[in-house]
Amino acid sequence: MTATLLDPATRFAAEAQASAPSSGGRMTLEERLQGAWHLLHAEGAADCPVCGDEMTFHGGAGECRGCGAKMK
């Protein structure tokens, strides 16, 4: 990881993008998946969009430690 990925401002921007629904209400599935994917790349971890447990990024894919969901 580079220092840029660990910068608090980068994390804040990634979290804001991940939690800002475009519809003004609830997030769509696409928004949840895109937000999780962005955080996986930026931070190496994100909340699983399926169960909410921790999803980690390794080997070019995200994998949830709770439910086993995978993102490629």
mmCIF file as gemmi writes it, N, C-alpha and C atoms, coordinates in Angstrom:
data_model
loop_
_atom_site.group_PDB
_atom_site.id
_atom_site.type_symbol
_atom_site.label_atom_id
_atom_site.label_alt_id
_atom_site.label_comp_id
_atom_site.label_asym_id
_atom_site.label_entity_id
_atom_site.label_seq_id
_atom_site.pdbx_PDB_ins_code
_atom_site.Cartn_x
_atom_site.Cartn_y
_atom_site.Cartn_z
_atom_site.occupancy
_atom_site.B_iso_or_equiv
_atom_site.pdbx_formal_charge
_atom_site.auth_seq_id
_atom_site.auth_asym_id
_atom_site.pdbx_PDB_model_num
ATOM 1 N N . MET Axp A 1 ? 0.838 -1.186 0 1 0 ? 1 A 1
ATOM 2 C CA . MET Axp A 1 ? 0 0 0 1 0 ? 1 A 1
ATOM 3 C C . MET Axp A 1 ? 0.876 1.239 0 1 0 ? 1 A 1
ATOM 4 N N . THR Axp A 2 ? 0.364 2.278 -0.599 1 0 ? 2 A 1
ATOM 5 C CA . THR Axp A 2 ? 1.097 3.528 -0.604 1 0 ? 2 A 1
ATOM 6 C C . THR Axp A 2 ? 0.55 4.45 0.468 1 0 ? 2 A 1
ATOM 7 N N . ALA Axp A 3 ? 1.303 5.472 0.78 1 0 ? 3 A 1
ATOM 8 C CA . ALA Axp A 3 ? 0.869 6.432 1.794 1 0 ? 3 A 1
ATOM 9 C C . ALA Axp A 3 ? -0.432 7.108 1.396 1 0 ? 3 A 1
ATOM 10 N N . THR Axp A 4 ? -0.635 7.322 0.116 1 0 ? 4 A 1
ATOM 11 C CA . THR Axp A 4 ? -1.857 7.966 -0.359 1 0 ? 4 A 1
ATOM 12 C C . THR Axp A 4 ? -3.093 7.169 0.019 1 0 ? 4 A 1
ATOM 13 N N . LEU Axp A 5 ? -3.005 5.851 -0.051 1 0 ? 5 A 1
ATOM 14 C CA . LEU Axp A 5 ? -4.163 5.018 0.274 1 0 ? 5 A 1
ATOM 15 C C . LEU Axp A 5 ? -4.487 5.049 1.763 1 0 ? 5 A 1
ATOM 16 N N . LEU Axp A 6 ? -3.525 5.401 2.581 1 0 ? 6 A 1
ATOM 17 C CA . LEU Axp A 6 ? -3.743 5.441 4.019 1 0 ? 6 A 1
ATOM 18 C C . LEU Axp A 6 ? -4.118 6.834 4.512 1 0 ? 6 A 1
ATOM 19 N N . ASP Axp A 7 ? -4.086 7.825 3.645 1 0 ? 7 A 1
ATOM 20 C CA . ASP Axp A 7 ? -4.396 9.202 3.986 1 0 ? 7 A 1
ATOM 21 C C . ASP Axp A 7 ? -5.845 9.308 4.459 1 0 ? 7 A 1
ATOM 22 N N . PRO Axp A 8 ? -6.097 9.932 5.637 1 0 ? 8 A 1
ATOM 23 C CA . PRO Axp A 8 ? -7.469 10.066 6.144 1 0 ? 8 A 1
ATOM 24 C C . PRO Axp A 8 ? -8.4 10.787 5.176 1 0 ? 8 A 1
ATOM 25 N N . ALA Axp A 9 ? -7.888 11.753 4.423 1 0 ? 9 A 1
ATOM 26 C CA . ALA Axp A 9 ? -8.747 12.469 3.464 1 0 ? 9 A 1
ATOM 27 C C . ALA Axp A 9 ? -9.225 11.527 2.367 1 0 ? 9 A 1
ATOM 28 N N . THR Axp A 10 ? -8.343 10.607 1.943 1 0 ? 10 A 1
ATOM 29 C CA . THR Axp A 10 ? -8.72 9.629 0.929 1 0 ? 10 A 1
ATOM 30 C C . THR Axp A 10 ? -9.806 8.717 1.468 1 0 ? 10 A 1
ATOM 31 N N . ARG Axp A 11 ? -9.648 8.262 2.703 1 0 ? 11 A 1
ATOM 32 C CA . ARG Axp A 11 ? -10.644 7.388 3.321 1 0 ? 11 A 1
ATOM 33 C C . ARG Axp A 11 ? -11.98 8.108 3.441 1 0 ? 11 A 1
ATOM 34 N N . PHE Axp A 12 ? -11.961 9.369 3.869 1 0 ? 12 A 1
ATOM 35 C CA . PHE Axp A 12 ? -13.197 10.124 4.003 1 0 ? 12 A 1
ATOM 36 C C . PHE Axp A 12 ? -13.909 10.244 2.664 1 0 ? 12 A 1
ATOM 37 N N . ALA Axp A 13 ? -13.162 10.55 1.601 1 0 ? 13 A 1
ATOM 38 C CA . ALA Axp A 13 ? -13.763 10.683 0.273 1 0 ? 13 A 1
ATOM 39 C C . ALA Axp A 13 ? -14.356 9.366 -0.191 1 0 ? 13 A 1
ATOM 40 N N . ALA Axp A 14 ? -13.654 8.265 0.064 1 0 ? 14 A 1
ATOM 41 C CA . ALA Axp A 14 ? -14.148 6.952 -0.34 1 0 ? 14 A 1
ATOM 42 C C . ALA Axp A 14 ? -15.41 6.594 0.427 1 0 ? 14 A 1
ATOM 43 N N . GLU Axp A 15 ? -15.437 6.876 1.739 1 0 ? 15 A 1
ATOM 44 C CA . GLU Axp A 15 ? -16.625 6.576 2.54 1 0 ? 15 A 1
ATOM 45 C C . GLU Axp A 15 ? -17.805 7.441 2.112 1 0 ? 15 A 1
ATOM 46 N N . ALA Axp A 16 ? -17.532 8.71 1.806 1 0 ? 16 A 1
ATOM 47 C CA . ALA Axp A 16 ? -18.606 9.605 1.366 1 0 ? 16 A 1
ATOM 48 C C . ALA Axp A 16 ? -19.202 9.117 0.057 1 0 ? 16 A 1
ATOM 49 N N . GLN Axp A 17 ? -18.345 8.697 -0.865 1 0 ? 17 A 1
ATOM 50 C CA . GLN Axp A 17 ? -18.839 8.191 -2.147 1 0 ? 17 A 1
ATOM 51 C C . GLN Axp A 17 ? -19.623 6.896 -1.944 1 0 ? 17 A 1
ATOM 52 N N . ALA Axp A 18 ? -19.151 6.047 -1.032 1 0 ? 18 A 1
ATOM 53 C CA . ALA Axp A 18 ? -19.803 4.765 -0.799 1 0 ? 18 A 1
ATOM 54 C C . ALA Axp A 18 ? -21.153 4.919 -0.119 1 0 ? 18 A 1
ATOM 55 N N . SER Axp A 19 ? -21.354 6.012 0.624 1 0 ? 19 A 1
ATOM 56 C CA . SER Axp A 19 ? -22.585 6.148 1.387 1 0 ? 19 A 1
ATOM 57 C C . SER Axp A 19 ? -23.554 7.182 0.829 1 0 ? 19 A 1
ATOM 58 N N . ALA Axp A 20 ? -23.25 7.78 -0.313 1 0 ? 20 A 1
ATOM 59 C CA . ALA Axp A 20 ? -24.105 8.816 -0.864 1 0 ? 20 A 1
ATOM 60 C C . ALA Axp A 20 ? -25.007 8.26 -1.959 1 0 ? 20 A 1
ATOM 61 N N . PRO Axp A 21 ? -26.269 7.975 -1.637 1 0 ? 21 A 1
ATOM 62 C CA . PRO Axp A 21 ? -27.173 7.46 -2.664 1 0 ? 21 A 1
ATOM 63 C C . PRO Axp A 21 ? -27.513 8.526 -3.692 1 0 ? 21 A 1
ATOM 64 N N . SER Axp A 22 ? -27.5 8.151 -4.959 1 0 ? 22 A 1
ATOM 65 C CA . SER Axp A 22 ? -27.814 9.111 -6.021 1 0 ? 22 A 1
ATOM 66 C C . SER Axp A 22 ? -29.306 9.426 -6.067 1 0 ? 22 A 1
ATOM 67 N N . SER Axp A 23 ? -30.116 8.511 -5.561 1 0 ? 23 A 1
ATOM 68 C CA . SER Axp A 23 ? -31.561 8.694 -5.62 1 0 ? 23 A 1
ATOM 69 C C . SER Axp A 23 ? -32.089 9.583 -4.504 1 0 ? 23 A 1
ATOM 70 N N . GLY Axp A 24 ? -31.215 9.964 -3.55 1 0 ? 24 A 1
ATOM 71 C CA . GLY Axp A 24 ? -31.644 10.794 -2.438 1 0 ? 24 A 1
ATOM 72 C C . GLY Axp A 24 ? -32.276 9.995 -1.313 1 0 ? 24 A 1
ATOM 73 N N . GLY Axp A 25 ? -32.5 8.716 -1.509 1 0 ? 25 A 1
ATOM 74 C CA . GLY Axp A 25 ? -33.085 7.865 -0.48 1 0 ? 25 A 1
ATOM 75 C C . GLY Axp A 25 ? -32.185 6.684 -0.195 1 0 ? 25 A 1
ATOM 76 N N . ARG Axp A 26 ? -32.729 5.504 -0.305 1 0 ? 26 A 1
ATOM 77 C CA . ARG Axp A 26 ? -31.952 4.292 -0.079 1 0 ? 26 A 1
ATOM 78 C C . ARG Axp A 26 ? -30.988 4.052 -1.233 1 0 ? 26 A 1
ATOM 79 N N . MET Axp A 27 ? -29.852 3.429 -0.915 1 0 ? 27 A 1
ATOM 80 C CA . MET Axp A 27 ? -28.863 3.119 -1.946 1 0 ? 27 A 1
ATOM 81 C C . MET Axp A 27 ? -29.351 1.969 -2.811 1 0 ? 27 A 1
ATOM 82 N N . THR Axp A 28 ? -29.066 2.058 -4.093 1 0 ? 28 A 1
ATOM 83 C CA . THR Axp A 28 ? -29.383 0.957 -4.996 1 0 ? 28 A 1
ATOM 84 C C . THR Axp A 28 ? -28.338 -0.141 -4.821 1 0 ? 28 A 1
ATOM 85 N N . LEU Axp A 29 ? -28.61 -1.318 -5.323 1 0 ? 29 A 1
ATOM 86 C CA . LEU Axp A 29 ? -27.64 -2.417 -5.271 1 0 ? 29 A 1
ATOM 87 C C . LEU Axp A 29 ? -26.363 -2.008 -6.004 1 0 ? 29 A 1
ATOM 88 N N . GLU Axp A 30 ? -26.514 -1.384 -7.154 1 0 ? 30 A 1
ATOM 89 C CA . GLU Axp A 30 ? -25.343 -0.947 -7.917 1 0 ? 30 A 1
ATOM 90 C C . GLU Axp A 30 ? -24.48 0.026 -7.111 1 0 ? 30 A 1
ATOM 91 N N . GLU Axp A 31 ? -25.112 0.973 -6.42 1 0 ? 31 A 1
ATOM 92 C CA . GLU Axp A 31 ? -24.374 1.924 -5.591 1 0 ? 31 A 1
ATOM 93 C C . GLU Axp A 31 ? -23.654 1.224 -4.444 1 0 ? 31 A 1
ATOM 94 N N . ARG Axp A 32 ? -24.301 0.239 -3.831 1 0 ? 32 A 1
ATOM 95 C CA . ARG Axp A 32 ? -23.663 -0.512 -2.739 1 0 ? 32 A 1
ATOM 96 C C . ARG Axp A 32 ? -22.447 -1.274 -3.246 1 0 ? 32 A 1
ATOM 97 N N . LEU Axp A 33 ? -22.597 -1.934 -4.384 1 0 ? 33 A 1
ATOM 98 C CA . LEU Axp A 33 ? -21.491 -2.713 -4.943 1 0 ? 33 A 1
ATOM 99 C C . LEU Axp A 33 ? -20.339 -1.81 -5.369 1 0 ? 33 A 1
ATOM 100 N N . GLN Axp A 34 ? -20.647 -0.7 -6.016 1 0 ? 34 A 1
ATOM 101 C CA . GLN Axp A 34 ? -19.604 0.23 -6.442 1 0 ? 34 A 1
ATOM 102 C C . GLN Axp A 34 ? -18.881 0.821 -5.237 1 0 ? 34 A 1
ATOM 103 N N . GLY Axp A 35 ? -19.61 1.175 -4.207 1 0 ? 35 A 1
ATOM 104 C CA . GLY Axp A 35 ? -18.999 1.722 -2.997 1 0 ? 35 A 1
ATOM 105 C C . GLY Axp A 35 ? -18.078 0.722 -2.327 1 0 ? 35 A 1
ATOM 106 N N . ALA Axp A 36 ? -18.533 -0.515 -2.217 1 0 ? 36 A 1
ATOM 107 C CA . ALA Axp A 36 ? -17.705 -1.562 -1.603 1 0 ? 36 A 1
ATOM 108 C C . ALA Axp A 36 ? -16.462 -1.803 -2.449 1 0 ? 36 A 1
ATOM 109 N N . TRP Axp A 37 ? -16.623 -1.852 -3.759 1 0 ? 37 A 1
ATOM 110 C CA . TRP Axp A 37 ? -15.483 -2.096 -4.655 1 0 ? 37 A 1
ATOM 111 C C . TRP Axp A 37 ? -14.464 -0.965 -4.532 1 0 ? 37 A 1
ATOM 112 N N . HIS Axp A 38 ? -14.945 0.267 -4.481 1 0 ? 38 A 1
ATOM 113 C CA . HIS Axp A 38 ? -14.056 1.42 -4.352 1 0 ? 38 A 1
ATOM 114 C C . HIS Axp A 38 ? -13.28 1.348 -3.036 1 0 ? 38 A 1
ATOM 115 N N . LEU Axp A 39 ? -13.953 1.055 -1.944 1 0 ? 39 A 1
ATOM 116 C CA . LEU Axp A 39 ? -13.273 0.958 -0.654 1 0 ? 39 A 1
ATOM 117 C C . LEU Axp A 39 ? -12.306 -0.22 -0.61 1 0 ? 39 A 1
ATOM 118 N N . LEU Axp A 40 ? -12.66 -1.322 -1.238 1 0 ? 40 A 1
ATOM 119 C CA . LEU Axp A 40 ? -11.743 -2.465 -1.279 1 0 ? 40 A 1
ATOM 120 C C . LEU Axp A 40 ? -10.433 -2.063 -1.946 1 0 ? 40 A 1
ATOM 121 N N . HIS Axp A 41 ? -10.523 -1.331 -3.039 1 0 ? 41 A 1
ATOM 122 C CA . HIS Axp A 41 ? -9.317 -0.89 -3.742 1 0 ? 41 A 1
ATOM 123 C C . HIS Axp A 41 ? -8.561 0.168 -2.949 1 0 ? 41 A 1
ATOM 124 N N . ALA Axp A 42 ? -9.268 1.099 -2.346 1 0 ? 42 A 1
ATOM 125 C CA . ALA Axp A 42 ? -8.633 2.212 -1.642 1 0 ? 42 A 1
ATOM 126 C C . ALA Axp A 42 ? -8.069 1.804 -0.281 1 0 ? 42 A 1
ATOM 127 N N . GLU Axp A 43 ? -8.787 0.96 0.435 1 0 ? 43 A 1
ATOM 128 C CA . GLU Axp A 43 ? -8.428 0.633 1.809 1 0 ? 43 A 1
ATOM 129 C C . GLU Axp A 43 ? -8.03 -0.819 2.037 1 0 ? 43 A 1
ATOM 130 N N . GLY Axp A 44 ? -8.402 -1.691 1.114 1 0 ? 44 A 1
ATOM 131 C CA . GLY Axp A 44 ? -8.135 -3.115 1.3 1 0 ? 44 A 1
ATOM 132 C C . GLY Axp A 44 ? -9.216 -3.822 2.094 1 0 ? 44 A 1
ATOM 133 N N . ALA Axp A 45 ? -10.234 -3.075 2.521 1 0 ? 45 A 1
ATOM 134 C CA . ALA Axp A 45 ? -11.346 -3.665 3.28 1 0 ? 45 A 1
ATOM 135 C C . ALA Axp A 45 ? -12.583 -2.784 3.123 1 0 ? 45 A 1
ATOM 136 N N . ALA Axp A 46 ? -13.754 -3.394 3.267 1 0 ? 46 A 1
ATOM 137 C CA . ALA Axp A 46 ? -15.03 -2.677 3.193 1 0 ? 46 A 1
ATOM 138 C C . ALA Axp A 46 ? -16.089 -3.522 3.878 1 0 ? 46 A 1
ATOM 139 N N . ASP Axp A 47 ? -17.22 -2.914 4.162 1 0 ? 47 A 1
ATOM 140 C CA . ASP Axp A 47 ? -18.353 -3.689 4.674 1 0 ? 47 A 1
ATOM 141 C C . ASP Axp A 47 ? -18.923 -4.5 3.525 1 0 ? 47 A 1
ATOM 142 N N . CYS Axp A 48 ? -19.231 -5.748 3.79 1 0 ? 48 A 1
ATOM 143 C CA . CYS Axp A 48 ? -19.817 -6.618 2.781 1 0 ? 48 A 1
ATOM 144 C C . CYS Axp A 48 ? -21.202 -6.086 2.415 1 0 ? 48 A 1
ATOM 145 N N . PRO Axp A 49 ? -21.483 -5.908 1.115 1 0 ? 49 A 1
ATOM 146 C CA . PRO Axp A 49 ? -22.802 -5.415 0.717 1 0 ? 49 A 1
ATOM 147 C C . PRO Axp A 49 ? -23.911 -6.45 0.919 1 0 ? 49 A 1
ATOM 148 N N . VAL Axp A 50 ? -23.553 -7.701 1.21 1 0 ? 50 A 1
ATOM 149 C CA . VAL Axp A 50 ? -24.549 -8.752 1.424 1 0 ? 50 A 1
ATOM 150 C C . VAL Axp A 50 ? -24.928 -8.851 2.903 1 0 ? 50 A 1
ATOM 151 N N . CYS Axp A 51 ? -23.911 -9.028 3.778 1 0 ? 51 A 1
ATOM 152 C CA . CYS Axp A 51 ? -24.205 -9.276 5.193 1 0 ? 51 A 1
ATOM 153 C C . CYS Axp A 51 ? -23.703 -8.198 6.143 1 0 ? 51 A 1
ATOM 154 N N . GLY Axp A 52 ? -22.835 -7.288 5.67 1 0 ? 52 A 1
ATOM 155 C CA . GLY Axp A 52 ? -22.327 -6.214 6.521 1 0 ? 52 A 1
ATOM 156 C C . GLY Axp A 52 ? -21.055 -6.561 7.277 1 0 ? 52 A 1
ATOM 157 N N . ASP Axp A 53 ? -20.596 -7.802 7.237 1 0 ? 53 A 1
ATOM 158 C CA . ASP Axp A 53 ? -19.349 -8.192 7.882 1 0 ? 53 A 1
ATOM 159 C C . ASP Axp A 53 ? -18.177 -7.615 7.079 1 0 ? 53 A 1
ATOM 160 N N . GLU Axp A 54 ? -16.959 -7.859 7.511 1 0 ? 54 A 1
ATOM 161 C CA . GLU Axp A 54 ? -15.795 -7.307 6.825 1 0 ? 54 A 1
ATOM 162 C C . GLU Axp A 54 ? -15.462 -8.093 5.561 1 0 ? 54 A 1
ATOM 163 N N . MET Axp A 55 ? -15.26 -7.349 4.479 1 0 ? 55 A 1
ATOM 164 C CA . MET Axp A 55 ? -14.806 -7.913 3.217 1 0 ? 55 A 1
ATOM 165 C C . MET Axp A 55 ? -13.393 -7.39 2.992 1 0 ? 55 A 1
ATOM 166 N N . THR Axp A 56 ? -12.464 -8.286 2.655 1 0 ? 56 A 1
ATOM 167 C CA . THR Axp A 56 ? -11.085 -7.885 2.419 1 0 ? 56 A 1
ATOM 168 C C . THR Axp A 56 ? -10.708 -8.132 0.965 1 0 ? 56 A 1
ATOM 169 N N . PHE Axp A 57 ? -9.698 -7.394 0.516 1 0 ? 57 A 1
ATOM 170 C CA . PHE Axp A 57 ? -9.25 -7.451 -0.872 1 0 ? 57 A 1
ATOM 171 C C . PHE Axp A 57 ? -7.909 -8.152 -0.942 1 0 ? 57 A 1
ATOM 172 N N . HIS Axp A 58 ? -7.858 -9.226 -1.708 1 0 ? 58 A 1
ATOM 173 C CA . HIS Axp A 58 ? -6.598 -9.918 -1.944 1 0 ? 58 A 1
ATOM 174 C C . HIS Axp A 58 ? -6.718 -10.728 -3.222 1 0 ? 58 A 1
ATOM 175 N N . GLY Axp A 59 ? -5.606 -10.813 -3.947 1 0 ? 59 A 1
ATOM 176 C CA . GLY Axp A 59 ? -5.616 -11.571 -5.196 1 0 ? 59 A 1
ATOM 177 C C . GLY Axp A 59 ? -6.526 -11.006 -6.264 1 0 ? 59 A 1
ATOM 178 N N . GLY Axp A 60 ? -6.784 -9.708 -6.229 1 0 ? 60 A 1
ATOM 179 C CA . GLY Axp A 60 ? -7.626 -9.088 -7.244 1 0 ? 60 A 1
ATOM 180 C C . GLY Axp A 60 ? -9.116 -9.263 -7.023 1 0 ? 60 A 1
ATOM 181 N N . ALA Axp A 61 ? -9.51 -9.764 -5.856 1 0 ? 61 A 1
ATOM 182 C CA . ALA Axp A 61 ? -10.93 -9.973 -5.562 1 0 ? 61 A 1
ATOM 183 C C . ALA Axp A 61 ? -11.214 -9.64 -4.101 1 0 ? 61 A 1
ATOM 184 N N . GLY Axp A 62 ? -12.456 -9.325 -3.822 1 0 ? 62 A 1
ATOM 185 C CA . GLY Axp A 62 ? -12.891 -9.11 -2.449 1 0 ? 62 A 1
ATOM 186 C C . GLY Axp A 62 ? -13.598 -10.353 -1.955 1 0 ? 62 A 1
ATOM 187 N N . GLU Axp A 63 ? -13.386 -10.681 -0.672 1 0 ? 63 A 1
ATOM 188 C CA . GLU Axp A 63 ? -14.049 -11.85 -0.095 1 0 ? 63 A 1
ATOM 189 C C . GLU Axp A 63 ? -14.495 -11.529 1.327 1 0 ? 63 A 1
ATOM 190 N N . CYS Axp A 64 ? -15.746 -11.855 1.621 1 0 ? 64 A 1
ATOM 191 C CA . CYS Axp A 64 ? -16.318 -11.615 2.946 1 0 ? 64 A 1
ATOM 192 C C . CYS Axp A 64 ? -15.93 -12.747 3.885 1 0 ? 64 A 1
ATOM 193 N N . ARG Axp A 65 ? -15.478 -12.382 5.072 1 0 ? 65 A 1
ATOM 194 C CA . ARG Axp A 65 ? -15.117 -13.399 6.057 1 0 ? 65 A 1
ATOM 195 C C . ARG Axp A 65 ? -16.359 -13.983 6.743 1 0 ? 65 A 1
ATOM 196 N N . GLY Axp A 66 ? -17.481 -13.295 6.631 1 0 ? 66 A 1
ATOM 197 C CA . GLY Axp A 66 ? -18.704 -13.748 7.295 1 0 ? 66 A 1
ATOM 198 C C . GLY Axp A 66 ? -19.535 -14.71 6.442 1 0 ? 66 A 1
ATOM 199 N N . CYS Axp A 67 ? -19.975 -14.216 5.279 1 0 ? 67 A 1
ATOM 200 C CA . CYS Axp A 67 ? -20.883 -15.019 4.454 1 0 ? 67 A 1
ATOM 201 C C . CYS Axp A 67 ? -20.194 -15.665 3.248 1 0 ? 67 A 1
ATOM 202 N N . GLY Axp A 68 ? -18.933 -15.274 2.979 1 0 ? 68 A 1
ATOM 203 C CA . GLY Axp A 68 ? -18.207 -15.867 1.868 1 0 ? 68 A 1
ATOM 204 C C . GLY Axp A 68 ? -18.478 -15.237 0.515 1 0 ? 68 A 1
ATOM 205 N N . ALA Axp A 69 ? -19.264 -14.15 0.477 1 0 ? 69 A 1
ATOM 206 C CA . ALA Axp A 69 ? -19.525 -13.468 -0.79 1 0 ? 69 A 1
ATOM 207 C C . ALA Axp A 69 ? -18.211 -13.008 -1.404 1 0 ? 69 A 1
ATOM 208 N N . LYS Axp A 70 ? -18.14 -13.036 -2.745 1 0 ? 70 A 1
ATOM 209 C CA . LYS Axp A 70 ? -16.937 -12.624 -3.442 1 0 ? 70 A 1
ATOM 210 C C . LYS Axp A 70 ? -17.262 -11.588 -4.494 1 0 ? 70 A 1
ATOM 211 N N . MET Axp A 71 ? -16.321 -10.652 -4.685 1 0 ? 71 A 1
ATOM 212 C CA . MET Axp A 71 ? -16.436 -9.621 -5.731 1 0 ? 71 A 1
ATOM 213 C C . MET Axp A 71 ? -15.177 -9.676 -6.573 1 0 ? 71 A 1
ATOM 214 N N . LYS Axp A 72 ? -15.369 -9.709 -7.9 1 0 ? 72 A 1
ATOM 215 C CA . LYS Axp A 72 ? -14.206 -9.69 -8.815 1 0 ? 72 A 1
ATOM 216 C C . LYS Axp A 72 ? -14.337 -8.536 -9.76 1 0 ? 72 A 1
